[in-house]
């Protein structure tokens, strides 16, 4: 009996209730992830005053969580390819929510840093698995839009952090920001009920009944024969080794994405950690400075959603390059003495070109790699980005200690965005070469081995 091409069925499926459940569930998970990331920038001015931290010490303290994120991405990304996306998501979400909650009880920078490291492990591992899971269920025609919608929860988390800080910090102090992490942890069982496991992973492990049930939810009108074998095309050998990221013409694209992630996350985490403090140093009140962080997060959400829609029409790399260039240009203009409405607009667009573009980069990587190495590719790209995330807060501390004119601080954060434009252009070149090499075998020679094989159950 002819098998069912699962990949094609998913690509051509109409938007279903299961798609909506996955988007909403993963978005909620990333709201908490984004909250955990932006919370440090919101409480940083209070921590520096209470613990007497210098700018350099504060930047180093921020890096504890970022080292954890790098380790979490590199460990939990490949682990998701082995034990399943949903299992990894559950582990990571529990780890960073519990660690963040406990951080509200600490009284010393050392204990604070250790718990931030543990929370970072969970944050770093959640992203690649959530993106991979959403990408594998999304129809091809709207894949970028759905991944961007899901990932916009990350920017919403930043908005929640900034919004809560405006009200909680004056009334209850900085620990209350960390205690709030207990709320989503209690809701985790409800979130997981809406989240299915990857169909490709289920087929690989022989759980065809669950896979068929998910397929019927995706395409209820497909009338799938109960005894027809399921076929899922994935990378040859089904290896989760990092070496697979450099085979089949992917080396240039892999390195280019790593550089883009490094530069992008340097800007995202540098700005999220230091924007309120930079604005306080420029003479704005703490309340106004937190509202700037809110505008940055709003811009990230807008950039993710609008970028996803544009990417489905014009292609992800083109939109990523345009957003990087526009966001970096606005960052450079922040150093000028602009009226308040213009300042908010520039920060909003900068958020779209940094946090919003980070979300689109994840979508680029998810489409670049096949099923068997998708979480591995996302994990390593995210891990390389976390190196930039570590550098960003440290760079902000050095710049603030140097007491440079305000404009030069923002120029320093804008330069990596222009580097990312060039790196994404190299990624586009690699993608075209890979597509051409696969699609056009040389004449009078046998067709090359296909880079995919059918996984049948």
N, C-alpha and C positions, 0 to 999 in steps of 0.2 A: 504494500500500500504506500502511496506517495506520502512523504512526510510533510509536516506543517512548518513552513519557514517562519519561525518565531520573530526574527529580526524584522522581516518585511511586514509582518502582521502588525507589529508595534509601530513601525514607521508610518503606516498608512491608517492607523486606527483613528476614529473620531475622538474628540475631547469627551472623556467620560467622567463619571463620578469618582472613579478610582484615581484618575489623574488629579482631580481637585483635592482629594484627601491627601495625596502624597505632597502636593504643593503646599497645602496649608500646614500639614504636620511638620515638614522640613523647615518651612518658614518660621514656625513657632520655635523650633529647636534653635534656629540661627538667630532669632531675636535674643534669646538668652546668651548665645555665643557673642553676639555683638555688644550686648549690655556688659558682659564680662570684660570685653576688650576696652570699651570706652570709659568704664568706671574709673580707671586709674587717672585719666586726664581730668575727670570731674572732681576727684577728691585730692588731687595733687597739691593745690595751693594750701589746703588745710593741713595735709601731712607735713609739708615743708615747714609750716609755722609750728606745729605741735611737736615735731621731733627734731627741729632745728637742722634740717637737711640743706646742704648746699645744692645748687643746680646740677653739678656733676654727680653727687651722691643720689639725687632724685632720679636722674637719667639711668644710673646703674641699677637702682632698685626696680625701675620699670622693666629692665631687661630680664629679670628673673622669669616673669611670665612668658617672655618672648623666647627665651631659651627652651622653656617647657613646650611652647607651641612648635618650635622646630623639631624637637624630639618626638612630640606626639604625631606630627605629620609624617615624619620618616618611619615611625614604628607602626602606627595604626592605619596608615594608608595601605601599605602592602598587606597588613593583617586582614583588612577588609576583603581583599581578594581571596583570602584563604578561609576565613571563618564566616564570611557573610557581612554585607553592609549593615543590616539591621542590628546584628549582635554588636558590631563595633560602635555603632551610633549609641546604643544603650550604655555601653561601658563608658564611652567618652562623656556623654551628657551627665551621667551620674557623678563621674570624677570631678568635672569642673564645677558643677552646681554645689556639690558638698564642700569642696575646697573653698569656693567663694564665700559660702555661708560662714564657715569657720573663721575666715579672715576678719570678720567683724569683732572677734573676741581678742585679737592679738594686741600686744602692747609694745612690741619691739620691732625694729626694721628687719632683723634677721628672720624672726618667725613669719612676719608678713611676706618676706621674699620667698621663703620655702613653700608657703601655701599658694602663693601666686605661681610658682613653678609647677605645682601639682595641677592647678586650674589650667595652666597653659598646656599641659599634656593633653587634657581633655579637649580644649578648644582646637588645638592643632589637628587632632585626629578626627573630629566631627566633620569639619568642612569637606575634605576630599571624599568621604563616604557619602555624605548627604548629596553632594553634587553628582557623584557617580550614579547613585540610585535614581535621582530625578532624571538624569540624562538617559538612562537605560529604559525608562518607561515613557519618555516624551515622544510624541509623533514628530517626524522629521521636519515637517513644514513649519512648526511653531516651537521647535526645540529650544532655540536661543531665548525666546520670549518666556517659556515656562521656567527654564533654569534661572533666568534673571529675576522673574517674579519670586521664585523660591528664595533666591539669595538676597532679595531686597529686605528680607527679615533681618539680615545682618545690620543693614543701615537703620532699620526701625529700632533695633536694640540700642544703637548709639543715641537715637532720639530719646528713647525711654530713659537712658542713663542721664543725659543732659537735663531732661525735663524733671525727673525725680530729684536730681541734685539741687535744682533751683528751690524746691520746697523742703526736702528732707535735711539738707546740710545746715541751714540756719536753725531749724527746730530740734533736730535729733543728733546732729554731728555725723562725721563720716562713717562710723560703723553701721549706721542704719542702711547705707547704700549696699553693704554686703549682706546684711540680714535678709534683704528683699529677694536674694537668690533662692531662698527656701521655697518660695511659692511655686515656681515651675517644677521643682523636684517632686513636689507632692502630686503635680498633674502629669508626671511622666507616664504612668500606666495608660491613661486615656490617650495620650499622644501616640504611644506605640501601637495601640489597637488599630489606628488608621494607617499604619506604616507597613507595607508588605516587604518581603525579602526580594532581592534581585531575581528576576525570572531566569536569567542565565546561570546564576549561582545555584538555583534550585534544580535546574536541569542537570548541571554538572554533578550534583550530589545525588541525583536519582530520585528526587522528590517531585515526580511528574504530576501527581494529583494536585498538589498545591499550585504548581505552575499552570496547569490547565484551568484551575479555578480563577486565578488572576487574569489569564487570557480571556476567559469568558466575561469578566468584568470590564476588560479593556475594549473588547469587540463582541458585544452580545449578539450581533446579527451575523457573525461569521459562520455559525453552525459547524463548529469544530467536531470532526469525527472522534468518538471516544477512544478508538483504538489506533488512530493515526499517530506515528512517532513524531516527537517534537525535535526540530533541528534548530540549533542556534549557532551562527557562524562567529567564530572568535579567533584570536591570534593562534597561529600554528604553534603547537607544543604546549599551549596553555600555561606558559611559565610566568611566574610573578617576579622573576629576577629583575633587578635594576638594569642589567645588561640588555634586556629586551627593549629598553627605551632608546637605545642607540642603533638597533638593527633595522633592516628594511628601509634605509634611507631617512631615518628619523633623527639622526645625530644633530644636524644643524638646527632643526626645529626644537629639539629638546633643550639645547644650550641657549637658544634665543628666548624660549619661554622662561627658563631659569633666570636669565638676566632681566627680563621684563618684570617677573615676580619680585626679584630683589629690589629693583628701583621703585616699583609701585608700593610695596609694603613699607619701604623706607619712608615714603611720603605719608602713607596712611597712618602708620603708628607714630611717626614723628609729630604729625599735626594733631592727632587725637590725644597725645600725651601732653603737648606743650602749647597748643593754641590758646587755652584759657590763661595760662601763665604769661605767655607773650603779650596778650591783650591787657592783662593786669599791669604788666611792666610798661605798656604804652600809655597808661593812664586811665583805662576803662575800669569800671567797678567789676567785682567778681560776678554779680548777677548778669551784667551785660556780656562778660566774657563767656559765661556758660551758655548764653543765648547764641553766641557765635558758634559754639560747638554744636548746638542744636541745628543751626543753619547748615553746617558742614554735613551733618547726618541726613537732613532733608535732601540736600543735593545728591548725596550718595544714593538714596532711594530713588530719586527721580532719574539719575544717570543710569542706574541698573535697569529700570523698567523701560525707559525710552530707548536705551541702548540695545536691549534685547529685541524690541520691535524693529528697530532700524537694522539690526544684524540679520534678522530673518529676511530682510529685503536686499541689503547691500553686502552682506558678508561680515562675519565677526572681525577679521583683522582690520578692515578699512575703518570700521566704527571705533575700534580700540585705538588706532593711531590718531583719529580725529579727536577723540575724547582726551587722550593724553596731552596732545598739543594745546587744546583749548584750556584744560585744567591748569597746565603749567604756566600758560600765559597769564591767567587770572591770579595765580599765586604770586607772580612777579609784580603784578599791579597792586597787591595788598600793601606793599610798603609805602605807597603814595598816601598823601593826606586827603582821603576821599570822604565825601559826605556819607552819613550813616546808611542811607538806603543803597548807595553804590557799594559800600563795604559789605553789606549783607549779600548783595547780588554776587559779588566776586567770590565770597566764601561759599555761597551756594553752588556756583559753577565749579569752583575748585573741588568741592565734595563730589560732584558728578564725575570730574576727571581723575579722581583718586580712588575713593571708596567705590564709586559706581563702576569704574573701569576695572578695579580688582575683581569684581564680580564677573565681568565679561571675560577676563583672562581665564578664570576657572572654566567657563563655558568653552573657550578655545581649546584648552588642554583636554577637556572631556571628549571633545569631538576628534581630537588628534590621535588618541590611543584606542585600541580595541578592548573588548570586554575583559580579557584575562589580565591585562596590565593597566586598566583604567585607573583603579584606585592607587596603584603603585605610581603611575605617572602623575596623578594629581597630588599624591602625598609628597613625592620628591620635588615637584615644582613648588608646592606650598612650603616645603622645608627650606628650599633655597630662598624663597621669599622671606621666611622667618629670619634668615640672616640679615636681610635688609631691615626687617622689623626691629631687630636688636640694635642695629646701627642707628636707626631713626631717632629713638629717644636719647641715645648717647650724644648724637649730633646736636640735638636741641639743647642738651645741657651744656655742651661745649660752647655753642653759639651764645647762649644766655650769659655764661661766665665771661665770655670775651667782650660783652657789652658793645656789640656792633650796632650800627644804625639799624633801625627796625627793617628797612627795606632789604638789607643784605641777608637777614635771617630767612626771609621768604624766597629770595633768589637761590639760596643754598638748597631749599626744599624743592624748587622748581626744576633745577638742572636734571635730576634723575628722570623726570617726566619726559624730557626731550631725548634722553638716552633710550627710554622705553619705546619711543616712536621708531628709532632706528632698529632696535631689537625686534619689534613686531614686524617691521618690513622684512627682516631676514627670515623670520618665521613664515611669512607669506611666500617668500621665494622657495623655502624648503618644502612647503605644502604643495606648491605647484610642481616642483620637480618630482616629488613622491607620486603625485597623481598622474603625471605624464609617464613616468617609468612603469607604473602599474597598468595604465590603460593602453599603451602603444608598444607592444613587443617588436623587436627588430624583425624585418622581413626575412623569409627563408630560414628562420631558426625556430626551434620549438618554443612554445609559449613558456615564460618563466613560471616557476612554482608560484601559485597564488599565495598571497600573505595571509589567507584565511582558510580555516577548515571548518567543516560542519560538526557541531557537537550534537549528537543525536541521542534521544532517549525515547 
